[in-house]
């Protein structure tokens, strides 16, 4: 899991991409195809960003942008004491 998928720049960003690429190559060599799970709350284009970082096509990335967790109904009240 890649927690907090941030924008990595410079040498560190290049290093991250190469490490993930090596991980994928080694896993494939040994007969495995890893699944990467990442989370972000700050990236505007998470699908494209994750694809660039792990070396995949954007259409291979599945974006989950809605919560499936159950919750009760919400009621919002706004009180303005000056009216």
MODELLER restraints for C-alpha pairs under 7 A, 6 or more apart:
rsr = mdl.restraints
at = mdl.atoms
rsr.add(forms.Gaussian(group=physical.xy_distance, feature=features.Distance(at['CA:1:A'], at['CA:36:A']), mean=5.75, stdev=0.5))
rsr.add(forms.Gaussian(group=physical.xy_distance, feature=features.Distance(at['CA:1:A'], at['CA:37:A']), mean=4.66, stdev=0.5))
rsr.add(forms.Gaussian(group=physical.xy_distance, feature=features.Distance(at['CA:1:A'], at['CA:38:A']), mean=5.49, stdev=0.5))
rsr.add(forms.Gaussian(group=physical.xy_distance, feature=features.Distance(at['CA:2:A'], at['CA:37:A']), mean=6.06, stdev=0.5))
rsr.add(forms.Gaussian(group=physical.xy_distance, feature=features.Distance(at['CA:2:A'], at['CA:38:A']), mean=4.43, stdev=0.5))
rsr.add(forms.Gaussian(group=physical.xy_distance, feature=features.Distance(at['CA:2:A'], at['CA:39:A']), mean=6.71, stdev=0.5))
rsr.add(forms.Gaussian(group=physical.xy_distance, feature=features.Distance(at['CA:3:A'], at['CA:38:A']), mean=5.40, stdev=0.5))
rsr.add(forms.Gaussian(group=physical.xy_distance, feature=features.Distance(at['CA:3:A'], at['CA:39:A']), mean=5.26, stdev=0.5))
rsr.add(forms.Gaussian(group=physical.xy_distance, feature=features.Distance(at['CA:4:A'], at['CA:38:A']), mean=6.90, stdev=0.5))
rsr.add(forms.Gaussian(group=physical.xy_distance, feature=features.Distance(at['CA:4:A'], at['CA:39:A']), mean=5.19, stdev=0.5))
rsr.add(forms.Gaussian(group=physical.xy_distance, feature=features.Distance(at['CA:4:A'], at['CA:40:A']), mean=4.84, stdev=0.5))
rsr.add(forms.Gaussian(group=physical.xy_distance, feature=features.Distance(at['CA:5:A'], at['CA:38:A']), mean=6.23, stdev=0.5))
rsr.add(forms.Gaussian(group=physical.xy_distance, feature=features.Distance(at['CA:5:A'], at['CA:39:A']), mean=5.85, stdev=0.5))
rsr.add(forms.Gaussian(group=physical.xy_distance, feature=features.Distance(at['CA:5:A'], at['CA:40:A']), mean=5.19, stdev=0.5))
rsr.add(forms.Gaussian(group=physical.xy_distance, feature=features.Distance(at['CA:17:A'], at['CA:53:A']), mean=5.21, stdev=0.5))
rsr.add(forms.Gaussian(group=physical.xy_distance, feature=features.Distance(at['CA:17:A'], at['CA:54:A']), mean=6.21, stdev=0.5))
rsr.add(forms.Gaussian(group=physical.xy_distance, feature=features.Distance(at['CA:20:A'], at['CA:54:A']), mean=5.77, stdev=0.5))
rsr.add(forms.Gaussian(group=physical.xy_distance, feature=features.Distance(at['CA:21:A'], at['CA:54:A']), mean=6.24, stdev=0.5))
rsr.add(forms.Gaussian(group=physical.xy_distance, feature=features.Distance(at['CA:21:A'], at['CA:55:A']), mean=6.51, stdev=0.5))
rsr.add(forms.Gaussian(group=physical.xy_distance, feature=features.Distance(at['CA:24:A'], at['CA:34:A']), mean=6.76, stdev=0.5))
rsr.add(forms.Gaussian(group=physical.xy_distance, feature=features.Distance(at['CA:27:A'], at['CA:33:A']), mean=6.09, stdev=0.5))
rsr.add(forms.Gaussian(group=physical.xy_distance, feature=features.Distance(at['CA:27:A'], at['CA:34:A']), mean=6.82, stdev=0.5))
rsr.add(forms.Gaussian(group=physical.xy_distance, feature=features.Distance(at['CA:47:A'], at['CA:58:A']), mean=5.97, stdev=0.5))
rsr.add(forms.Gaussian(group=physical.xy_distance, feature=features.Distance(at['CA:47:A'], at['CA:61:A']), mean=6.02, stdev=0.5))
rsr.add(forms.Gaussian(group=physical.xy_distance, feature=features.Distance(at['CA:47:A'], at['CA:63:A']), mean=6.25, stdev=0.5))
rsr.add(forms.Gaussian(group=physical.xy_distance, feature=features.Distance(at['CA:48:A'], at['CA:58:A']), mean=5.34, stdev=0.5))
rsr.add(forms.Gaussian(group=physical.xy_distance, feature=features.Distance(at['CA:51:A'], at['CA:57:A']), mean=5.64, stdev=0.5))
rsr.add(forms.Gaussian(group=physical.xy_distance, feature=features.Distance(at['CA:51:A'], at['CA:58:A']), mean=5.18, stdev=0.5))
rsr.add(forms.Gaussian(group=physical.xy_distance, feature=features.Distance(at['CA:51:A'], at['CA:61:A']), mean=6.63, stdev=0.5))
